[in-house]
Amino acid sequence: MKRLLATLLLAVLAGFALHAAGTLDVYFIDVGQGDAILIDYGTYEVLIDGGSDGSCIPILAEYVDGYLEVVVATHPHSDHIGGLDDVLRAFDVLQVVTNGASAETNSYRNFAAVAISEVSQTRIVHRNDQIKLSDLVLQILHPHELSGDANEDSVVLQLTYGEVSFLFTGDIGEEAEIELLSMSCLSDIDILKVAHHGSRYSSTQSFLDVVQPELAVYSAGVGNRYGHPHDETLGRLDASGALTLGTDVHGTIRVSTDGETWSVTDLLGTVLGGDAQADGVDLCQICIDRLNSATYDDFRRIDLVGAVRGTNLVAAQPFSLSICAGAASIESMLDAVSQIGETLRERIARHFCPELYE
């Protein structure tokens, strides 16, 4: 019955483009020396890898709504799939995606056995395939065919949401990067998942010259025995102009976007960066500060803000957001103010935060 229900749900997802409008959140989960990335889009969730154990499950339990639609295993190394057997037991997973590679290891055998017994659909992907959920599309860029090198054969995915793009690279190294470049698979992106935990053999200069990330996030364990991330890689990322953050320093890292701008925080809501910034200061926070310092008379100067609405705006101070992903977040924050409709929310936000609409 479980397999039948999951199959029916997959058919529904494939047949209808249900728009789950709103913020897209990507969590680079701190699993020590390993990878685990959750893409959260309304009621749809995709997990890319699961670390070496089940330590990602508490984070997943907080953000997964019902089914975990897709689990992607980028390659069969234990620091990426070792925790996936526990994930598949803990959640109802509709589809498992792999590159088709196997390994003679306990972690792979455990993962494969649970995938067969617990998941209704498994899928092997190659370059030019897609993973679709509602209007969310993950494009498969790699591999075209397996080479036998587990790291170089990692599944590479690109996700574009509005004007904001992510590149998830698994553990690829220079060989796969050269192939991707030669096949013209790469383009300018916004957020890069740094390959192979920041290894010196990945994120080569020619690769970075093309992808030109604004934000680069690596996943590594504190004091790991590999020395990840390597200084050479950090130097190249810094020279490329990317803001580089790691789970060994910040813990789980959350990137939020409304499709126009993005912001990055830790799980406590501390702003670590974003593309809506001026002179290093978050424009969202500037906007909120302006709203919080505005007087009744300041609000009344805005067309359609009468006495009652002006009073309600003052009563709603102080405004705050744990995550701000641009103008849409400010407008959503104002939704809590009584008698402030959609048109007026935008008018107020534009009045106090014109930079967010440029």
C-alpha positions in Angstrom: 0.0 0.0 0.0 2.9 2.4 0.8 4.5 1.8 -2.5 1.2 2.3 -4.3 0.4 5.5 -2.5 3.9 6.8 -3.3 3.6 5.9 -7.0 0.2 7.7 -7.2 1.7 10.8 -5.6 4.6 10.8 -8.0 2.1 10.7 -10.9 0.2 13.6 -9.5 3.4 15.6 -9.1 4.4 14.8 -12.7 1.0 15.7 -14.1 0.3 19.0 -12.4 2.4 22.1 -12.2 1.2 23.2 -8.7 2.9 26.5 -7.9 4.3 26.5 -4.4 5.0 30.3 -4.5 7.2 31.9 -1.9 10.7 31.6 -0.5 13.1 28.9 -1.5 15.4 27.8 1.3 18.6 25.7 0.9 20.1 24.3 4.0 23.8 23.2 3.9 23.5 20.9 6.9 26.4 20.6 9.3 27.1 16.8 9.3 30.8 17.1 10.1 33.1 15.8 7.4 30.4 15.0 4.8 27.6 16.6 2.7 23.9 16.9 3.3 21.9 19.6 1.6 18.1 20.2 1.9 16.2 22.2 -0.7 12.9 23.4 0.9 10.3 24.9 -1.5 7.0 25.2 0.3 5.7 21.6 0.8 8.3 20.2 -1.5 11.7 19.0 -0.3 14.8 17.5 -2.0 17.7 16.1 0.0 21.1 15.9 -1.7 23.3 13.4 0.2 23.0 12.5 3.9 26.4 12.7 5.5 28.1 9.7 7.1 25.4 9.0 9.7 21.9 10.1 10.7 22.9 13.4 12.2 21.0 15.3 9.5 17.7 13.9 10.6 16.8 16.4 13.3 17.2 19.3 10.8 15.1 17.4 8.2 12.4 16.6 10.8 12.0 20.4 11.4 11.6 21.4 7.8 10.2 18.4 5.8 6.5 18.7 5.3 5.0 15.2 5.0 6.9 13.3 2.2 10.5 13.9 1.3 9.9 14.0 -2.4 13.4 13.2 -3.7 16.7 12.0 -2.2 19.8 12.4 -4.4 22.9 10.3 -3.7 25.6 12.1 -5.6 28.1 9.2 -5.4 28.5 6.1 -3.2 31.1 7.4 -0.7 30.2 6.9 3.0 30.5 10.6 3.9 27.7 11.3 1.4 25.5 8.2 1.6 26.3 6.7 5.0 23.4 8.5 6.6 20.9 7.9 3.9 19.7 4.5 5.1 18.6 6.2 8.3 16.9 9.0 6.4 15.0 6.5 4.2 13.8 4.7 7.3 12.8 8.0 9.1 10.9 9.6 6.2 8.5 8.5 3.5 10.6 9.1 0.4 9.0 9.1 -3.0 12.1 8.8 -5.2 15.8 8.0 -4.9 18.1 9.4 -7.6 21.7 8.1 -8.2 24.2 8.1 -11.0 24.1 4.2 -11.1 27.5 3.7 -9.5 27.9 1.1 -6.7 30.6 0.3 -4.2 31.7 -2.7 -2.2 31.2 -1.0 1.2 28.8 -1.6 4.1 27.5 2.0 3.8 26.5 1.5 0.1 25.0 -2.0 0.8 22.9 -0.6 3.6 21.8 2.3 1.5 20.9 0.2 -1.5 19.0 -2.4 0.6 16.9 0.2 2.3 16.2 2.0 -1.0 14.9 -1.2 -2.5 12.7 -2.0 0.5 11.4 1.5 1.5 11.2 3.6 -1.7 8.8 3.1 -4.5 10.9 4.6 -7.3 14.6 4.7 -7.9 16.1 6.5 -10.9 19.5 6.7 -12.6 20.3 10.1 -14.1 22.7 11.4 -16.7 23.5 14.8 -18.2 20.5 16.7 -19.6 18.0 14.8 -17.4 15.8 16.8 -15.0 14.3 16.5 -11.6 10.9 18.3 -11.6 8.8 19.3 -8.6 6.0 21.7 -9.2 7.7 24.6 -11.1 11.0 23.7 -9.5 13.5 22.1 -11.9 16.9 20.7 -11.1 19.0 20.2 -14.2 21.5 17.3 -14.3 24.8 18.5 -15.7 27.0 15.5 -14.9 27.9 12.7 -15.4 27.4 11.9 -19.0 28.7 8.4 -18.5 30.6 6.8 -15.6 34.3 6.8 -15.6 34.9 4.5 -12.6 36.2 7.4 -10.4 33.5 7.8 -7.7 34.3 11.5 -7.0 34.6 12.5 -10.6 31.3 10.7 -11.4 29.4 12.7 -8.8 26.0 13.9 -9.8 26.2 17.7 -10.5 22.9 19.7 -10.4 22.0 23.2 -11.2 18.9 24.8 -9.7 17.5 28.1 -11.0 14.8 29.9 -9.1 13.8 33.1 -10.8 17.0 35.1 -11.2 18.9 33.1 -8.6 20.9 30.0 -9.5 22.6 27.3 -7.4 25.3 24.8 -8.5 25.6 21.5 -6.4 28.9 19.8 -7.3 29.2 16.7 -5.1 32.9 15.7 -4.9 34.0 16.4 -8.5 37.6 17.4 -9.2 39.6 19.0 -12.0 38.8 16.1 -14.4 35.1 16.6 -14.2 35.4 20.3 -14.2 37.3 20.2 -17.5 34.7 18.0 -19.0 31.9 20.3 -17.9 33.8 23.3 -19.4 34.5 21.5 -22.6 30.9 20.6 -23.0 29.7 24.2 -22.3 27.6 22.9 -19.4 28.6 25.7 -17.0 27.4 29.3 -16.7 27.5 32.2 -14.3 25.7 31.2 -11.1 25.0 32.9 -7.8 25.6 30.2 -5.1 28.2 27.4 -5.4 28.3 24.3 -3.3 32.1 24.0 -3.2 33.1 20.6 -4.5 34.9 17.9 -2.3 34.8 19.9 0.9 37.2 22.5 -0.4 39.8 20.2 -1.7 42.8 21.7 -3.5 42.0 19.5 -6.5 38.6 21.1 -7.1 37.3 24.6 -7.8 40.1 25.2 -10.3 40.7 28.7 -11.6 39.2 27.9 -15.1 36.1 26.6 -13.4 35.7 29.6 -11.2 36.3 32.0 -14.1 33.2 30.6 -15.7 30.8 30.1 -12.8 31.8 33.3 -10.9 29.9 32.6 -7.7 28.8 35.3 -5.4 28.5 32.9 -2.5 30.5 29.7 -2.0 29.6 27.2 0.7 31.7 24.2 1.7 30.9 21.4 4.1 33.7 20.1 6.3 34.3 18.8 9.7 36.2 20.7 12.3 39.9 19.6 12.4 39.2 16.9 9.8 42.2 14.7 8.9 42.1 15.8 5.2 42.9 19.4 6.0 39.7 20.5 4.2 39.2 23.2 3.1 42.6 23.7 1.6 44.2 27.1 1.6 44.8 27.1 -2.1 41.1 26.6 -2.8 40.0 29.3 -0.3 42.5 31.6 -2.0 41.0 31.0 -5.4 37.5 31.5 -4.1 38.5 34.7 -2.4 40.2 36.0 -5.5 37.1 35.2 -7.5 35.1 37.7 -5.3 33.0 35.0 -3.7 31.8 35.2 -0.1 33.0 31.9 1.3 31.4 30.2 4.2 31.8 26.8 5.8 29.8 24.5 8.1 33.0 23.9 10.2 32.8 27.6 11.1 29.1 28.5 11.0 27.3 25.2 11.5 24.3 24.7 9.3 24.0 27.5 6.7 20.7 28.6 5.2 20.4 30.4 1.9 17.0 32.0 1.3 15.8 33.5 -1.9 12.6 35.0 -3.3 13.9 34.5 -6.9 15.3 38.1 -7.1 17.7 38.4 -4.2 19.2 36.0 -1.7 20.4 36.2 1.9 22.4 33.8 4.0 22.1 33.1 7.7 23.0 30.6 10.3 20.2 28.8 12.1 20.1 31.4 14.8 19.2 34.0 12.2 22.5 35.8 12.2 22.9 37.4 8.8 26.1 36.2 7.2 25.7 37.9 3.8 23.5 38.5 0.9 23.4 40.2 -2.5 21.1 42.9 -1.3 23.9 44.8 0.5 25.4 48.3 0.3 28.9 48.9 1.6 28.7 45.6 3.5 25.5 46.5 5.3 22.4 44.5 4.7 19.8 46.6 2.9 17.1 44.5 4.5 18.2 45.6 7.9 18.5 49.2 6.8 14.9 49.0 5.6 13.6 47.4 8.8 15.5 50.1 10.8 13.7 52.8 8.8 10.3 51.2 9.4 11.0 51.0 13.1 12.1 54.6 13.4 9.2 55.9 11.3 6.7 58.1 13.2 2.9 58.3 12.8 3.4 61.4 10.6 6.0 59.5 8.5 3.5 56.8 7.7 0.7 59.3 7.0 2.8 60.8 4.2 2.3 57.7 2.2 -0.8 57.8 -0.1 -3.7 55.6 1.2 -2.3 55.5 4.8 -5.0 57.2 6.9 -5.2 57.7 10.6 -6.3 54.1 11.4 -3.6 52.5 9.2 -0.9 55.0 10.5 -1.8 54.0 14.1 -1.7 50.3 13.2 1.7 50.6 11.7 3.1 52.4 14.7 1.5 49.8 17.0 3.2 47.0 15.0 6.7 48.4 15.7 9.3 47.1 16.2 9.3 45.0 13.0 11.8 42.1 12.7 12.7 39.3 10.3 14.9 36.3 11.1 15.6 35.9 7.4 15.2 38.6 4.7 15.3 37.6 1.1 14.6 41.0 -0.4 11.5 43.1 -1.0 9.1 40.2 -0.9 10.1 39.4 2.7 9.5 43.0 3.7 6.1 43.0 2.1 5.3 39.7 3.8 6.3 41.1 7.2 3.8 44.0 6.7 1.1 41.5 6.1 0.7 41.2 9.9 -0.4 44.8 10.2 -4.2 45.2 10.4 -6.0 46.8 7.4 -2.8 46.8 5.2 -3.6 45.1 1.9 -1.3 43.8 -0.8 -1.1 47.0 -2.8 -0.4 49.1 0.3 2.2 46.7 1.6 4.2 47.2 -1.6 3.7 50.9 -1.5 5.0 51.2 2.1 8.0 48.9 1.3 8.9 50.9 -1.8 8.7 54.1 0.2 11.1 53.0 2.9 13.2 50.5 0.9 13.6 51.8 -2.6 17.0 50.1 -3.0 15.4 46.7 -2.7 13.4 47.4 -5.9 16.3 48.6 -8.0 
